[in-house]
Amino acid sequence: MLENVEIVRRNCVVIGSGAAGLNAADRLYAFGQRDVIIVTEGLAKGTSRNTGSDKQTYYKLSLSGAEADSIVEMAQTLFAGGAMDGDRAD
């Protein structure tokens, strides 16, 4: 079934309205990009709102294993692997 779909052209497209998507759109705007569109199912439906996003990682650390959790050790491991900035890893 074919439908009539409006075609829209923009300089930037942000997919999703979770914390990352809205932050990306906000940063683009802050850097002067005014031609941005956000593709979303709704503003209250982003992944972060539904699952806890990065906060979920912290809260689920102690669900397995016999050793105590260390947020600092986890951050240092992520930094050592290049997954985060050093100023945020301690």
PDB file of N, CA, C and O in Angstrom:
ATOM      1  N   MET A   1       0.834  -1.167   0.000  1.00  0.00           N
ATOM      2  CA  MET A   1       0.000   0.000   0.000  1.00  0.00           C
ATOM      3  C   MET A   1       0.889   1.244   0.000  1.00  0.00           C
ATOM      4  O   MET A   1       1.724   1.402   0.891  1.00  0.00           O
ATOM      5  N   LEU A   2       0.729   2.092  -0.944  1.00  0.00           N
ATOM      6  CA  LEU A   2       1.493   3.328  -1.036  1.00  0.00           C
ATOM      7  C   LEU A   2       0.731   4.453  -0.350  1.00  0.00           C
ATOM      8  O   LEU A   2      -0.491   4.558  -0.453  1.00  0.00           O
ATOM      9  N   GLU A   3       1.475   5.277   0.339  1.00  0.00           N
ATOM     10  CA  GLU A   3       0.890   6.432   1.012  1.00  0.00           C
ATOM     11  C   GLU A   3       1.611   7.687   0.560  1.00  0.00           C
ATOM     12  O   GLU A   3       2.775   7.632   0.163  1.00  0.00           O
ATOM     13  N   ASN A   4       0.937   8.795   0.618  1.00  0.00           N
ATOM     14  CA  ASN A   4       1.591  10.069   0.349  1.00  0.00           C
ATOM     15  C   ASN A   4       2.376  10.472   1.584  1.00  0.00           C
ATOM     16  O   ASN A   4       1.828  10.574   2.681  1.00  0.00           O
ATOM     17  N   VAL A   5       3.661  10.697   1.389  1.00  0.00           N
ATOM     18  CA  VAL A   5       4.538  11.056   2.490  1.00  0.00           C
ATOM     19  C   VAL A   5       5.205  12.388   2.156  1.00  0.00           C
ATOM     20  O   VAL A   5       5.751  12.569   1.068  1.00  0.00           O
ATOM     21  N   GLU A   6       5.151  13.297   3.094  1.00  0.00           N
ATOM     22  CA  GLU A   6       5.806  14.581   2.901  1.00  0.00           C
ATOM     23  C   GLU A   6       7.319  14.401   3.002  1.00  0.00           C
ATOM     24  O   GLU A   6       7.803  13.778   3.947  1.00  0.00           O
ATOM     25  N   ILE A   7       8.050  14.924   2.069  1.00  0.00           N
ATOM     26  CA  ILE A   7       9.508  14.855   2.089  1.00  0.00           C
ATOM     27  C   ILE A   7      10.033  16.162   2.668  1.00  0.00           C
ATOM     28  O   ILE A   7       9.684  17.251   2.211  1.00  0.00           O
ATOM     29  N   VAL A   8      10.881  16.025   3.685  1.00  0.00           N
ATOM     30  CA  VAL A   8      11.447  17.182   4.375  1.00  0.00           C
ATOM     31  C   VAL A   8      12.968  17.069   4.297  1.00  0.00           C
ATOM     32  O   VAL A   8      13.524  15.994   4.520  1.00  0.00           O
ATOM     33  N   ARG A   9      13.624  18.150   3.989  1.00  0.00           N
ATOM     34  CA  ARG A   9      15.092  18.174   3.929  1.00  0.00           C
ATOM     35  C   ARG A   9      15.616  19.063   5.062  1.00  0.00           C
ATOM     36  O   ARG A   9      15.141  20.180   5.269  1.00  0.00           O
ATOM     37  N   ARG A  10      16.602  18.540   5.784  1.00  0.00           N
ATOM     38  CA  ARG A  10      17.222  19.282   6.871  1.00  0.00           C
ATOM     39  C   ARG A  10      18.729  19.028   6.832  1.00  0.00           C
ATOM     40  O   ARG A  10      19.183  18.043   6.250  1.00  0.00           O
ATOM     41  N   ASN A  11      19.493  19.913   7.450  1.00  0.00           N
ATOM     42  CA  ASN A  11      20.941  19.716   7.543  1.00  0.00           C
ATOM     43  C   ASN A  11      21.301  18.586   8.499  1.00  0.00           C
ATOM     44  O   ASN A  11      22.232  17.825   8.236  1.00  0.00           O
ATOM     45  N   CYS A  12      20.573  18.471   9.606  1.00  0.00           N
ATOM     46  CA  CYS A  12      20.876  17.478  10.635  1.00  0.00           C
ATOM     47  C   CYS A  12      19.614  16.730  11.026  1.00  0.00           C
ATOM     48  O   CYS A  12      18.539  17.318  11.147  1.00  0.00           O
ATOM     49  N   VAL A  13      19.760  15.429  11.220  1.00  0.00           N
ATOM     50  CA  VAL A  13      18.663  14.602  11.706  1.00  0.00           C
ATOM     51  C   VAL A  13      19.143  13.888  12.962  1.00  0.00           C
ATOM     52  O   VAL A  13      20.170  13.210  12.942  1.00  0.00           O
ATOM     53  N   VAL A  14      18.404  14.040  14.048  1.00  0.00           N
ATOM     54  CA  VAL A  14      18.689  13.337  15.297  1.00  0.00           C
ATOM     55  C   VAL A  14      17.639  12.252  15.436  1.00  0.00           C
ATOM     56  O   VAL A  14      16.440  12.528  15.383  1.00  0.00           O
ATOM     57  N   ILE A  15      18.091  11.008  15.615  1.00  0.00           N
ATOM     58  CA  ILE A  15      17.176   9.885  15.755  1.00  0.00           C
ATOM     59  C   ILE A  15      16.987   9.599  17.238  1.00  0.00           C
ATOM     60  O   ILE A  15      17.944   9.239  17.925  1.00  0.00           O
ATOM     61  N   GLY A  16      15.772   9.754  17.736  1.00  0.00           N
ATOM     62  CA  GLY A  16      15.446   9.431  19.119  1.00  0.00           C
ATOM     63  C   GLY A  16      15.386  10.642  20.021  1.00  0.00           C
ATOM     64  O   GLY A  16      16.072  11.641  19.804  1.00  0.00           O
ATOM     65  N   SER A  17      14.540  10.531  21.050  1.00  0.00           N
ATOM     66  CA  SER A  17      14.347  11.639  21.984  1.00  0.00           C
ATOM     67  C   SER A  17      14.708  11.256  23.406  1.00  0.00           C
ATOM     68  O   SER A  17      14.180  11.826  24.361  1.00  0.00           O
ATOM     69  N   GLY A  18      15.607  10.291  23.550  1.00  0.00           N
ATOM     70  CA  GLY A  18      16.121   9.971  24.878  1.00  0.00           C
ATOM     71  C   GLY A  18      17.136  11.025  25.285  1.00  0.00           C
ATOM     72  O   GLY A  18      17.279  12.048  24.616  1.00  0.00           O
ATOM     73  N   ALA A  19      17.830  10.781  26.368  1.00  0.00           N
ATOM     74  CA  ALA A  19      18.803  11.755  26.869  1.00  0.00           C
ATOM     75  C   ALA A  19      19.868  12.066  25.824  1.00  0.00           C
ATOM     76  O   ALA A  19      20.235  13.228  25.653  1.00  0.00           O
ATOM     77  N   ALA A  20      20.368  11.062  25.129  1.00  0.00           N
ATOM     78  CA  ALA A  20      21.419  11.286  24.130  1.00  0.00           C
ATOM     79  C   ALA A  20      20.896  12.082  22.945  1.00  0.00           C
ATOM     80  O   ALA A  20      21.558  13.012  22.484  1.00  0.00           O
ATOM     81  N   GLY A  21      19.720  11.731  22.449  1.00  0.00           N
ATOM     82  CA  GLY A  21      19.165  12.431  21.300  1.00  0.00           C
ATOM     83  C   GLY A  21      18.866  13.891  21.596  1.00  0.00           C
ATOM     84  O   GLY A  21      19.204  14.773  20.807  1.00  0.00           O
ATOM     85  N   LEU A  22      18.232  14.144  22.734  1.00  0.00           N
ATOM     86  CA  LEU A  22      17.914  15.534  23.088  1.00  0.00           C
ATOM     87  C   LEU A  22      19.182  16.337  23.377  1.00  0.00           C
ATOM     88  O   LEU A  22      19.256  17.525  23.063  1.00  0.00           O
ATOM     89  N   ASN A  23      20.176  15.682  23.978  1.00  0.00           N
ATOM     90  CA  ASN A  23      21.448  16.355  24.226  1.00  0.00           C
ATOM     91  C   ASN A  23      22.128  16.695  22.899  1.00  0.00           C
ATOM     92  O   ASN A  23      22.676  17.786  22.742  1.00  0.00           O
ATOM     93  N   ALA A  24      22.095  15.767  21.949  1.00  0.00           N
ATOM     94  CA  ALA A  24      22.694  16.022  20.637  1.00  0.00           C
ATOM     95  C   ALA A  24      22.009  17.202  19.952  1.00  0.00           C
ATOM     96  O   ALA A  24      22.682  18.078  19.409  1.00  0.00           O
ATOM     97  N   ALA A  25      20.692  17.231  19.974  1.00  0.00           N
ATOM     98  CA  ALA A  25      19.950  18.338  19.355  1.00  0.00           C
ATOM     99  C   ALA A  25      20.268  19.661  20.055  1.00  0.00           C
ATOM    100  O   ALA A  25      20.430  20.689  19.398  1.00  0.00           O
ATOM    101  N   ASP A  26      20.356  19.634  21.368  1.00  0.00           N
ATOM    102  CA  ASP A  26      20.666  20.841  22.133  1.00  0.00           C
ATOM    103  C   ASP A  26      22.066  21.345  21.813  1.00  0.00           C
ATOM    104  O   ASP A  26      22.272  22.548  21.652  1.00  0.00           O
ATOM    105  N   ARG A  27      23.028  20.433  21.722  1.00  0.00           N
ATOM    106  CA  ARG A  27      24.407  20.821  21.406  1.00  0.00           C
ATOM    107  C   ARG A  27      24.503  21.387  19.996  1.00  0.00           C
ATOM    108  O   ARG A  27      25.196  22.379  19.767  1.00  0.00           O
ATOM    109  N   LEU A  28      23.809  20.760  19.051  1.00  0.00           N
ATOM    110  CA  LEU A  28      23.801  21.280  17.683  1.00  0.00           C
ATOM    111  C   LEU A  28      23.269  22.711  17.666  1.00  0.00           C
ATOM    112  O   LEU A  28      23.832  23.587  17.010  1.00  0.00           O
ATOM    113  N   TYR A  29      22.186  22.934  18.391  1.00  0.00           N
ATOM    114  CA  TYR A  29      21.593  24.271  18.471  1.00  0.00           C
ATOM    115  C   TYR A  29      22.573  25.259  19.114  1.00  0.00           C
ATOM    116  O   TYR A  29      22.724  26.391  18.653  1.00  0.00           O
ATOM    117  N   ALA A  30      23.231  24.811  20.182  1.00  0.00           N
ATOM    118  CA  ALA A  30      24.189  25.674  20.875  1.00  0.00           C
ATOM    119  C   ALA A  30      25.351  26.069  19.968  1.00  0.00           C
ATOM    120  O   ALA A  30      25.921  27.151  20.111  1.00  0.00           O
ATOM    121  N   PHE A  31      25.696  25.186  19.036  1.00  0.00           N
ATOM    122  CA  PHE A  31      26.783  25.476  18.097  1.00  0.00           C
ATOM    123  C   PHE A  31      26.296  26.196  16.846  1.00  0.00           C
ATOM    124  O   PHE A  31      27.053  26.354  15.888  1.00  0.00           O
ATOM    125  N   GLY A  32      25.035  26.636  16.846  1.00  0.00           N
ATOM    126  CA  GLY A  32      24.530  27.460  15.769  1.00  0.00           C
ATOM    127  C   GLY A  32      23.760  26.736  14.681  1.00  0.00           C
ATOM    128  O   GLY A  32      23.321  27.371  13.722  1.00  0.00           O
ATOM    129  N   GLN A  33      23.583  25.441  14.797  1.00  0.00           N
ATOM    130  CA  GLN A  33      22.836  24.694  13.775  1.00  0.00           C
ATOM    131  C   GLN A  33      21.345  24.829  14.054  1.00  0.00           C
ATOM    132  O   GLN A  33      20.843  24.286  15.039  1.00  0.00           O
ATOM    133  N   ARG A  34      20.644  25.541  13.202  1.00  0.00           N
ATOM    134  CA  ARG A  34      19.220  25.783  13.412  1.00  0.00           C
ATOM    135  C   ARG A  34      18.343  24.890  12.544  1.00  0.00           C
ATOM    136  O   ARG A  34      17.122  24.882  12.701  1.00  0.00           O
ATOM    137  N   ASP A  35      18.951  24.138  11.630  1.00  0.00           N
ATOM    138  CA  ASP A  35      18.194  23.308  10.695  1.00  0.00           C
ATOM    139  C   ASP A  35      18.267  21.842  11.135  1.00  0.00           C
ATOM    140  O   ASP A  35      18.912  21.017  10.486  1.00  0.00           O
ATOM    141  N   VAL A  36      17.593  21.534  12.251  1.00  0.00           N
ATOM    142  CA  VAL A  36      17.661  20.212  12.873  1.00  0.00           C
ATOM    143  C   VAL A  36      16.258  19.638  12.993  1.00  0.00           C
ATOM    144  O   VAL A  36      15.308  20.362  13.288  1.00  0.00           O
ATOM    145  N   ILE A  37      16.133  18.354  12.766  1.00  0.00           N
ATOM    146  CA  ILE A  37      14.854  17.670  12.978  1.00  0.00           C
ATOM    147  C   ILE A  37      15.107  16.469  13.886  1.00  0.00           C
ATOM    148  O   ILE A  37      16.121  15.786  13.744  1.00  0.00           O
ATOM    149  N   ILE A  38      14.195  16.213  14.810  1.00  0.00           N
ATOM    150  CA  ILE A  38      14.287  15.049  15.700  1.00  0.00           C
ATOM    151  C   ILE A  38      13.226  14.054  15.271  1.00  0.00           C
ATOM    152  O   ILE A  38      12.042  14.383  15.206  1.00  0.00           O
ATOM    153  N   VAL A  39      13.659  12.828  14.976  1.00  0.00           N
ATOM    154  CA  VAL A  39      12.732  11.759  14.607  1.00  0.00           C
ATOM    155  C   VAL A  39      12.456  10.950  15.877  1.00  0.00           C
ATOM    156  O   VAL A  39      13.369  10.361  16.456  1.00  0.00           O
ATOM    157  N   THR A  40      11.192  10.927  16.301  1.00  0.00           N
ATOM    158  CA  THR A  40      10.850  10.277  17.563  1.00  0.00           C
ATOM    159  C   THR A  40       9.403   9.792  17.554  1.00  0.00           C
ATOM    160  O   THR A  40       8.582  10.253  16.761  1.00  0.00           O
ATOM    161  N   GLU A  41       9.113   8.868  18.436  1.00  0.00           N
ATOM    162  CA  GLU A  41       7.723   8.435  18.630  1.00  0.00           C
ATOM    163  C   GLU A  41       7.014   9.356  19.616  1.00  0.00           C
ATOM    164  O   GLU A  41       5.786   9.333  19.709  1.00  0.00           O
ATOM    165  N   GLY A  42       7.772  10.168  20.351  1.00  0.00           N
ATOM    166  CA  GLY A  42       7.206  11.084  21.330  1.00  0.00           C
ATOM    167  C   GLY A  42       8.253  11.498  22.335  1.00  0.00           C
ATOM    168  O   GLY A  42       9.182  10.739  22.613  1.00  0.00           O
ATOM    169  N   LEU A  43       8.118  12.695  22.887  1.00  0.00           N
ATOM    170  CA  LEU A  43       9.132  13.204  23.810  1.00  0.00           C
ATOM    171  C   LEU A  43       9.218  12.425  25.116  1.00  0.00           C
ATOM    172  O   LEU A  43      10.279  12.414  25.741  1.00  0.00           O
ATOM    173  N   ALA A  44       8.172  11.791  25.541  1.00  0.00           N
ATOM    174  CA  ALA A  44       8.221  11.035  26.799  1.00  0.00           C
ATOM    175  C   ALA A  44       8.474   9.551  26.557  1.00  0.00           C
ATOM    176  O   ALA A  44       8.147   8.725  27.409  1.00  0.00           O
ATOM    177  N   LYS A  45       9.048   9.204  25.420  1.00  0.00           N
ATOM    178  CA  LYS A  45       9.212   7.784  25.091  1.00  0.00           C
ATOM    179  C   LYS A  45      10.650   7.401  24.783  1.00  0.00           C
ATOM    180  O   LYS A  45      10.883   6.326  24.231  1.00  0.00           O
ATOM    181  N   GLY A  46      11.612   8.232  25.118  1.00  0.00           N
ATOM    182  CA  GLY A  46      13.008   7.906  24.844  1.00  0.00           C
ATOM    183  C   GLY A  46      13.481   6.726  25.670  1.00  0.00           C
ATOM    184  O   GLY A  46      12.908   6.421  26.716  1.00  0.00           O
ATOM    185  N   THR A  47      14.526   6.063  25.199  1.00  0.00           N
ATOM    186  CA  THR A  47      15.064   4.893  25.890  1.00  0.00           C
ATOM    187  C   THR A  47      15.443   5.206  27.328  1.00  0.00           C
ATOM    188  O   THR A  47      15.171   4.410  28.227  1.00  0.00           O
ATOM    189  N   SER A  48      16.062   6.348  27.554  1.00  0.00           N
ATOM    190  CA  SER A  48      16.488   6.703  28.906  1.00  0.00           C
ATOM    191  C   SER A  48      15.310   6.790  29.862  1.00  0.00           C
ATOM    192  O   SER A  48      15.417   6.395  31.023  1.00  0.00           O
ATOM    193  N   ARG A  49      14.209   7.297  29.386  1.00  0.00           N
ATOM    194  CA  ARG A  49      13.023   7.417  30.244  1.00  0.00           C
ATOM    195  C   ARG A  49      12.442   6.042  30.569  1.00  0.00           C
ATOM    196  O   ARG A  49      11.839   5.858  31.626  1.00  0.00           O
ATOM    197  N   ASN A  50      12.622   5.081  29.667  1.00  0.00           N
ATOM    198  CA  ASN A  50      12.016   3.764  29.857  1.00  0.00           C
ATOM    199  C   ASN A  50      12.894   2.790  30.627  1.00  0.00           C
ATOM    200  O   ASN A  50      12.373   1.917  31.321  1.00  0.00           O
ATOM    201  N   THR A  51      14.212   2.915  30.523  1.00  0.00           N
ATOM    202  CA  THR A  51      15.070   1.896  31.109  1.00  0.00           C
ATOM    203  C   THR A  51      16.069   2.404  32.123  1.00  0.00           C
ATOM    204  O   THR A  51      16.670   1.598  32.834  1.00  0.00           O
ATOM    205  N   GLY A  52      16.266   3.676  32.219  1.00  0.00           N
ATOM    206  CA  GLY A  52      17.250   4.193  33.158  1.00  0.00           C
ATOM    207  C   GLY A  52      18.582   4.510  32.519  1.00  0.00           C
ATOM    208  O   GLY A  52      19.434   5.117  33.168  1.00  0.00           O
ATOM    209  N   SER A  53      18.799   4.128  31.282  1.00  0.00           N
ATOM    210  CA  SER A  53      19.998   4.460  30.517  1.00  0.00           C
ATOM    211  C   SER A  53      21.265   4.145  31.303  1.00  0.00           C
ATOM    212  O   SER A  53      21.418   3.035  31.815  1.00  0.00           O
ATOM    213  N   ASP A  54      22.186   5.125  31.404  1.00  0.00           N
ATOM    214  CA  ASP A  54      23.460   4.881  32.067  1.00  0.00           C
ATOM    215  C   ASP A  54      23.288   4.636  33.562  1.00  0.00           C
ATOM    216  O   ASP A  54      24.108   3.946  34.167  1.00  0.00           O
ATOM    217  N   LYS A  55      22.240   5.187  34.166  1.00  0.00           N
ATOM    218  CA  LYS A  55      22.000   4.951  35.583  1.00  0.00           C
ATOM    219  C   LYS A  55      21.720   3.471  35.838  1.00  0.00           C
ATOM    220  O   LYS A  55      22.045   2.947  36.903  1.00  0.00           O
ATOM    221  N   GLN A  56      21.123   2.809  34.867  1.00  0.00           N
ATOM    222  CA  GLN A  56      20.811   1.398  35.012  1.00  0.00           C
ATOM    223  C   GLN A  56      22.087   0.576  35.168  1.00  0.00           C
ATOM    224  O   GLN A  56      22.111  -0.393  35.927  1.00  0.00           O
ATOM    225  N   THR A  57      23.146   0.955  34.457  1.00  0.00           N
ATOM    226  CA  THR A  57      24.419   0.252  34.562  1.00  0.00           C
ATOM    227  C   THR A  57      24.914   0.281  36.002  1.00  0.00           C
ATOM    228  O   THR A  57      25.335  -0.744  36.538  1.00  0.00           O
ATOM    229  N   TYR A  58      24.864   1.445  36.624  1.00  0.00           N
ATOM    230  CA  TYR A  58      25.320   1.588  38.004  1.00  0.00           C
ATOM    231  C   TYR A  58      24.487   0.733  38.951  1.00  0.00           C
ATOM    232  O   TYR A  58      25.046   0.016  39.781  1.00  0.00           O
ATOM    233  N   TYR A  59      23.180   0.794  38.844  1.00  0.00           N
ATOM    234  CA  TYR A  59      22.328   0.077  39.773  1.00  0.00           C
ATOM    235  C   TYR A  59      22.374  -1.426  39.592  1.00  0.00           C
ATOM    236  O   TYR A  59      22.064  -2.162  40.528  1.00  0.00           O
ATOM    237  N   LYS A  60      22.750  -1.902  38.422  1.00  0.00           N
ATOM    238  CA  LYS A  60      22.782  -3.341  38.183  1.00  0.00           C
ATOM    239  C   LYS A  60      24.143  -3.970  38.416  1.00  0.00           C
ATOM    240  O   LYS A  60      24.303  -5.173  38.210  1.00  0.00           O
ATOM    241  N   LEU A  61      25.127  -3.190  38.841  1.00  0.00           N
ATOM    242  CA  LEU A  61      26.453  -3.741  39.033  1.00  0.00           C
ATOM    243  C   LEU A  61      26.479  -4.889  40.031  1.00  0.00           C
ATOM    244  O   LEU A  61      27.201  -5.864  39.821  1.00  0.00           O
ATOM    245  N   SER A  62      25.721  -4.799  41.097  1.00  0.00           N
ATOM    246  CA  SER A  62      25.829  -5.782  42.163  1.00  0.00           C
ATOM    247  C   SER A  62      24.857  -6.955  42.041  1.00  0.00           C
ATOM    248  O   SER A  62      24.594  -7.634  43.033  1.00  0.00           O
ATOM    249  N   LEU A  63      24.324  -7.204  40.859  1.00  0.00           N
ATOM    250  CA  LEU A  63      23.403  -8.321  40.706  1.00  0.00           C
ATOM    251  C   LEU A  63      24.104  -9.673  40.529  1.00  0.00           C
ATOM    252  O   LEU A  63      23.463 -10.719  40.626  1.00  0.00           O
ATOM    253  N   SER A  64      25.410  -9.656  40.273  1.00  0.00           N
ATOM    254  CA  SER A  64      26.105 -10.929  40.104  1.00  0.00           C
ATOM    255  C   SER A  64      27.538 -10.803  40.598  1.00  0.00           C
ATOM    256  O   SER A  64      28.066  -9.702  40.751  1.00  0.00           O
ATOM    257  N   GLY A  65      28.150 -11.940  40.843  1.00  0.00           N
ATOM    258  CA  GLY A  65      29.546 -11.975  41.277  1.00  0.00           C
ATOM    259  C   GLY A  65      29.694 -11.907  42.774  1.00  0.00           C
ATOM    260  O   GLY A  65      28.832 -11.381  43.477  1.00  0.00           O
ATOM    261  N   ALA A  66      30.805 -12.449  43.259  1.00  0.00           N
ATOM    262  CA  ALA A  66      31.051 -12.505  44.702  1.00  0.00           C
ATOM    263  C   ALA A  66      31.825 -11.298  45.212  1.00  0.00           C
ATOM    264  O   ALA A  66      31.810 -11.015  46.410  1.00  0.00           O
ATOM    265  N   GLU A  67      32.503 -10.581  44.314  1.00  0.00           N
ATOM    266  CA  GLU A  67      33.308  -9.441  44.730  1.00  0.00           C
ATOM    267  C   GLU A  67      32.458  -8.172  44.818  1.00  0.00           C
ATOM    268  O   GLU A  67      31.479  -8.005  44.090  1.00  0.00           O
ATOM    269  N   ALA A  68      32.859  -7.289  45.724  1.00  0.00           N
ATOM    270  CA  ALA A  68      32.151  -6.015  45.873  1.00  0.00           C
ATOM    271  C   ALA A  68      32.365  -5.152  44.629  1.00  0.00           C
ATOM    272  O   ALA A  68      33.406  -5.233  43.977  1.00  0.00           O
ATOM    273  N   ASP A  69      31.383  -4.341  44.315  1.00  0.00           N
ATOM    274  CA  ASP A  69      31.473  -3.461  43.153  1.00  0.00           C
ATOM    275  C   ASP A  69      32.306  -2.224  43.474  1.00  0.00           C
ATOM    276  O   ASP A  69      32.338  -1.752  44.611  1.00  0.00           O
ATOM    277  N   SER A  70      32.972  -1.718  42.453  1.00  0.00           N
ATOM    278  CA  SER A  70      33.728  -0.485  42.585  1.00  0.00           C
ATOM    279  C   SER A  70      33.446   0.373  41.363  1.00  0.00           C
ATOM    280  O   SER A  70      33.868   0.048  40.253  1.00  0.00           O
ATOM    281  N   ILE A  71      32.733   1.467  41.574  1.00  0.00           N
ATOM    282  CA  ILE A  71      32.425   2.382  40.485  1.00  0.00           C
ATOM    283  C   ILE A  71      33.711   3.008  39.960  1.00  0.00           C
ATOM    284  O   ILE A  71      33.852   3.210  38.753  1.00  0.00           O
ATOM    285  N   VAL A  72      34.653   3.320  40.855  1.00  0.00           N
ATOM    286  CA  VAL A  72      35.924   3.914  40.441  1.00  0.00           C
ATOM    287  C   VAL A  72      36.689   2.934  39.555  1.00  0.00           C
ATOM    288  O   VAL A  72      37.227   3.326  38.520  1.00  0.00           O
ATOM    289  N   GLU A  73      36.740   1.667  39.955  1.00  0.00           N
ATOM    290  CA  GLU A  73      37.438   0.657  39.155  1.00  0.00           C
ATOM    291  C   GLU A  73      36.773   0.491  37.785  1.00  0.00           C
ATOM    292  O   GLU A  73      37.458   0.342  36.773  1.00  0.00           O
ATOM    293  N   MET A  74      35.449   0.517  37.758  1.00  0.00           N
ATOM    294  CA  MET A  74      34.746   0.406  36.488  1.00  0.00           C
ATOM    295  C   MET A  74      35.092   1.591  35.586  1.00  0.00           C
ATOM    296  O   MET A  74      35.350   1.407  34.396  1.00  0.00           O
ATOM    297  N   ALA A  75      35.101   2.809  36.143  1.00  0.00           N
ATOM    298  CA  ALA A  75      35.426   4.001  35.368  1.00  0.00           C
ATOM    299  C   ALA A  75      36.863   3.943  34.857  1.00  0.00           C
ATOM    300  O   ALA A  75      37.131   4.317  33.716  1.00  0.00           O
ATOM    301  N   GLN A  76      37.791   3.475  35.700  1.00  0.00           N
ATOM    302  CA  GLN A  76      39.190   3.357  35.282  1.00  0.00           C
ATOM    303  C   GLN A  76      39.340   2.333  34.159  1.00  0.00           C
ATOM    304  O   GLN A  76      40.133   2.539  33.240  1.00  0.00           O
ATOM    305  N   THR A  77      38.597   1.245  34.220  1.00  0.00           N
ATOM    306  CA  THR A  77      38.627   0.229  33.163  1.00  0.00           C
ATOM    307  C   THR A  77      38.082   0.804  31.858  1.00  0.00           C
ATOM    308  O   THR A  77      38.658   0.585  30.792  1.00  0.00           O
ATOM    309  N   LEU A  78      36.979   1.536  31.938  1.00  0.00           N
ATOM    310  CA  LEU A  78      36.416   2.158  30.737  1.00  0.00           C
ATOM    311  C   LEU A  78      37.391   3.169  30.141  1.00  0.00           C
ATOM    312  O   LEU A  78      37.535   3.243  28.920  1.00  0.00           O
ATOM    313  N   PHE A  79      38.068   3.954  30.999  1.00  0.00           N
ATOM    314  CA  PHE A  79      39.045   4.925  30.521  1.00  0.00           C
ATOM    315  C   PHE A  79      40.223   4.221  29.870  1.00  0.00           C
ATOM    316  O   PHE A  79      40.679   4.638  28.806  1.00  0.00           O
ATOM    317  N   ALA A  80      40.724   3.159  30.491  1.00  0.00           N
ATOM    318  CA  ALA A  80      41.866   2.426  29.948  1.00  0.00           C
ATOM    319  C   ALA A  80      41.553   1.847  28.568  1.00  0.00           C
ATOM    320  O   ALA A  80      42.440   1.737  27.721  1.00  0.00           O
ATOM    321  N   GLY A  81      40.312   1.483  28.347  1.00  0.00           N
ATOM    322  CA  GLY A  81      39.902   0.939  27.051  1.00  0.00           C
ATOM    323  C   GLY A  81      39.504   2.006  26.049  1.00  0.00           C
ATOM    324  O   GLY A  81      39.140   1.682  24.918  1.00  0.00           O
ATOM    325  N   GLY A  82      39.567   3.287  26.445  1.00  0.00           N
ATOM    326  CA  GLY A  82      39.237   4.379  25.540  1.00  0.00           C
ATOM    327  C   GLY A  82      37.756   4.676  25.431  1.00  0.00           C
ATOM    328  O   GLY A  82      37.332   5.369  24.506  1.00  0.00           O
ATOM    329  N   ALA A  83      36.955   4.161  26.365  1.00  0.00           N
ATOM    330  CA  ALA A  83      35.506   4.320  26.273  1.00  0.00           C
ATOM    331  C   ALA A  83      34.975   5.572  26.966  1.00  0.00           C
ATOM    332  O   ALA A  83      33.774   5.835  26.903  1.00  0.00           O
ATOM    333  N   MET A  84      35.835   6.351  27.625  1.00  0.00           N
ATOM    334  CA  MET A  84      35.369   7.569  28.276  1.00  0.00           C
ATOM    335  C   MET A  84      36.533   8.528  28.494  1.00  0.00           C
ATOM    336  O   MET A  84      37.696   8.131  28.435  1.00  0.00           O
ATOM    337  N   ASP A  85      36.210   9.786  28.744  1.00  0.00           N
ATOM    338  CA  ASP A  85      37.227  10.801  28.993  1.00  0.00           C
ATOM    339  C   ASP A  85      37.843  10.613  30.367  1.00  0.00           C
ATOM    340  O   ASP A  85      37.155  10.218  31.309  1.00  0.00           O
ATOM    341  N   GLY A  86      39.138  10.892  30.490  1.00  0.00           N
ATOM    342  CA  GLY A  86      39.836  10.719  31.747  1.00  0.00           C
ATOM    343  C   GLY A  86      39.340  11.610  32.857  1.00  0.00           C
ATOM    344  O   GLY A  86      39.351  11.207  34.020  1.00  0.00           O
ATOM    345  N   ASP A  87      38.899  12.827  32.528  1.00  0.00           N
ATOM    346  CA  ASP A  87      38.423  13.721  33.575  1.00  0.00           C
ATOM    347  C   ASP A  87      37.107  13.261  34.174  1.00  0.00           C
ATOM    348  O   ASP A  87      36.660  13.807  35.183  1.00  0.00           O
ATOM    349  N   ARG A  88      36.489  12.273  33.570  1.00  0.00           N
ATOM    350  CA  ARG A  88      35.234  11.743  34.100  1.00  0.00           C
ATOM    351  C   ARG A  88      35.407  10.321  34.646  1.00  0.00           C
ATOM    352  O   ARG A  88      34.431   9.678  35.035  1.00  0.00           O
ATOM    353  N   ALA A  89      36.632   9.841  34.672  1.00  0.00           N
ATOM    354  CA  ALA A  89      36.875   8.447  35.051  1.00  0.00           C
ATOM    355  C   ALA A  89      37.341   8.268  36.482  1.00  0.00           C
ATOM    356  O   ALA A  89      37.757   7.175  36.867  1.00  0.00           O
ATOM    357  N   ASP A  90      37.277   9.328  37.275  1.00  0.00           N
ATOM    358  CA  ASP A  90      37.697   9.135  38.665  1.00  0.00           C
ATOM    359  C   ASP A  90      36.735   9.731  39.637  1.00  0.00           C
ATOM    360  O   ASP A  90      36.950   9.650  40.846  1.00  0.00           O
TER     361      ASP A  90
END
